[in-house]
Each structure stands twice: as C-alpha cells, then as structure tokens.
Amino acid sequence: MQVIIGGANNGKRKFVKQQLMQHPSGEIHFFEGELPKKDSFSTEDILVIGNFENIILPKVHLDEVVIAEEIFNRLIELNKQARVICICTDIGRGVVPMEKEERKLRDACGRLYQNLISESEDVIRIWYGLPEVLKGEGL
C-alpha cells in the first residue's frame, strides 16, 4: 500500500497519474469518495482511492475510532488483492472547525491516515506539486 498525502489542490492526483504512466503494470481503477464494492481484482491491478472525506461523511454518526478502523480494515483487505494507492487530503492543519460534525470528520480522517501511514510501504507528501518521500522508496 502507498499513501500520497498533501493539501487540497496540491497536485496529488497529477503526480500519481504521471508515476503510473511511467511504470505501467496492471489495470488501473480510480475511486473517488467511495471504496470498491467488488472483491475480484488481480494482483496486477492498481486501485487508486481518494476523497476519504466523502467516504467518512456518511459514517460520521459513529465513533471516529470505529470509522477509521472500518475503512482501514477494508483497505487492508483490498491491498491483499491488488496494489492500493491512497490519496489523502490533509485536513488536520489550520483552524479547528466550529461544527461538531466537521471536527469529527477531521478527527476520523486523522485517525485513518495514521493507520494508513503506519501500514504503508511508501508515503509521499505532495506540496504544490513537489513530491517528498517520507517513507519507503516512492511509487
């Protein structure tokens, strides 16, 4: 599993697409704001999953630890079938939201991202289009 993290509109998706074009392997599947529903991927397939905020939002009534664990466990299962690349938008910096639901969303994202980064082989931060390898060898 790989994690690409950075602020909104910092070039994370562009970076992933460029890297995947340079190292083509299997079929590439993109999922934005949803987790794959099917479980029959090839080990050569690449699953690029982003917009975790929209994956978490419908579950915001649950405890943030439960939300993070549920999504993380699903990603671990998917990673056993195919190569998973998670595109994570860092929403944990800056102003703490006033609304309870928005704070819970931010906290659940933070917990999920901690789990993903801990489990990932590679972690790359994208800052205004510039990649910085934080863990591993990169994509």
C-alpha positions as CSV (number, residue, x, y, z in Angstrom):
1,M,0.0,0.0,0.0
2,Q,1.2,3.5,-0.8
3,V,-0.1,6.8,0.6
4,I,0.1,10.1,-1.2
5,I,-0.8,13.0,1.2
6,G,-0.9,16.7,0.9
7,G,-3.2,19.7,1.0
8,A,-6.2,20.3,-1.3
9,N,-5.3,21.0,-4.9
10,N,-1.6,20.4,-4.4
11,G,-1.1,18.0,-7.3
12,K,-1.5,14.6,-5.7
13,R,-3.6,13.0,-8.4
14,K,-1.5,14.5,-11.2
15,F,1.6,13.0,-9.5
16,V,0.0,9.6,-9.2
17,K,-1.1,9.6,-12.8
18,Q,2.3,10.6,-14.0
19,Q,4.0,7.9,-11.9
20,L,1.6,5.2,-13.1
21,M,2.1,6.2,-16.7
22,Q,5.9,5.8,-16.3
23,H,5.6,2.3,-14.7
24,P,2.6,0.6,-16.3
25,S,1.7,-2.8,-14.9
26,G,-1.9,-3.9,-14.5
27,E,-5.3,-2.3,-15.0
28,I,-5.8,1.0,-13.0
29,H,-9.0,1.7,-11.2
30,F,-9.8,5.1,-9.8
31,F,-12.3,5.5,-6.9
32,E,-13.2,9.0,-5.6
33,G,-15.2,9.2,-2.4
34,E,-16.0,5.5,-2.4
35,L,-14.4,2.2,-1.6
36,P,-14.5,-0.5,-4.3
37,K,-17.6,-2.7,-3.9
38,K,-16.3,-5.8,-5.7
39,D,-13.6,-8.1,-4.4
40,S,-12.3,-9.7,-7.5
41,F,-9.2,-7.8,-8.5
42,S,-6.0,-9.1,-10.0
43,T,-2.7,-8.8,-8.1
44,E,-1.6,-6.8,-11.1
45,D,-4.4,-4.3,-10.7
46,I,-3.9,-0.9,-9.1
47,L,-6.6,0.7,-7.0
48,V,-6.3,4.5,-6.6
49,I,-8.6,5.6,-3.8
50,G,-9.1,9.2,-2.9
51,N,-11.5,11.7,-1.3
52,F,-11.7,9.9,2.0
53,E,-13.7,12.8,3.4
54,N,-16.7,11.6,1.4
55,I,-16.2,8.0,2.4
56,I,-16.2,9.0,6.1
57,L,-19.0,11.6,6.0
58,P,-21.9,9.1,5.8
59,K,-20.5,7.3,8.9
60,V,-19.9,10.5,10.9
61,H,-22.6,9.4,13.4
62,L,-20.3,6.6,14.5
63,D,-17.3,6.9,16.8
64,E,-14.3,8.2,14.9
65,V,-12.1,5.2,16.0
66,V,-14.8,2.8,14.7
67,I,-15.0,4.8,11.4
68,A,-11.2,4.7,10.9
69,E,-10.9,1.0,11.8
70,E,-13.7,0.0,9.5
71,I,-12.3,1.8,6.5
72,F,-8.7,0.8,7.3
73,N,-9.7,-2.9,7.5
74,R,-11.4,-2.7,4.1
75,L,-8.3,-1.1,2.6
76,I,-6.1,-3.9,4.1
77,E,-8.4,-6.5,2.5
78,L,-8.2,-4.7,-0.8
79,N,-4.5,-4.5,-0.6
80,K,-4.2,-8.3,-0.3
81,Q,-5.9,-8.5,-3.8
82,A,-4.4,-5.6,-5.6
83,R,-1.9,-2.7,-5.2
84,V,-3.7,0.1,-3.3
85,I,-2.7,3.8,-3.6
86,C,-4.5,6.1,-1.1
87,I,-4.7,9.8,-2.0
88,C,-5.2,11.6,1.3
89,T,-6.0,15.3,1.7
90,D,-4.5,16.7,4.8
91,I,-7.4,18.5,6.6
92,G,-5.9,18.4,10.1
93,R,-3.9,21.6,10.0
94,G,-5.3,25.0,10.4
95,V,-8.5,26.2,12.1
96,V,-10.4,23.7,14.2
97,P,-14.0,23.6,12.8
98,M,-16.8,25.0,14.9
99,E,-19.3,22.4,13.9
100,K,-19.1,19.1,15.8
101,E,-19.7,17.0,12.7
102,E,-16.8,18.8,10.9
103,R,-14.5,18.2,13.9
104,K,-15.5,14.6,13.9
105,L,-14.8,14.3,10.2
106,R,-11.4,15.9,10.7
107,D,-10.5,13.6,13.6
108,A,-11.7,10.4,11.8
109,C,-9.5,11.4,8.8
110,G,-6.6,11.9,11.1
111,R,-7.0,8.5,12.8
112,L,-7.5,6.8,9.4
113,Y,-4.4,8.5,7.9
114,Q,-2.3,7.5,10.9
115,N,-3.3,3.8,10.4
116,L,-2.6,4.1,6.6
117,I,0.8,5.7,7.0
118,S,1.8,3.1,9.7
119,E,0.8,0.2,7.4
120,S,2.1,1.7,4.1
121,E,5.3,0.8,2.4
122,D,5.7,4.2,0.8
123,V,4.5,7.6,2.0
124,I,4.9,10.7,-0.3
125,R,3.9,14.2,0.6
126,I,3.0,16.5,-2.3
127,W,3.4,20.2,-1.6
128,Y,2.5,22.4,-4.5
129,G,3.3,19.7,-7.0
130,L,6.7,18.8,-5.4
131,P,7.0,15.2,-4.1
132,E,8.8,14.5,-0.8
133,V,9.3,10.8,0.1
134,L,8.6,10.5,3.8
135,K,8.8,6.7,4.0
136,G,10.0,3.9,1.6
137,E,11.2,4.3,-2.0
138,G,8.3,6.2,-3.5
139,L,5.9,5.0,-6.2
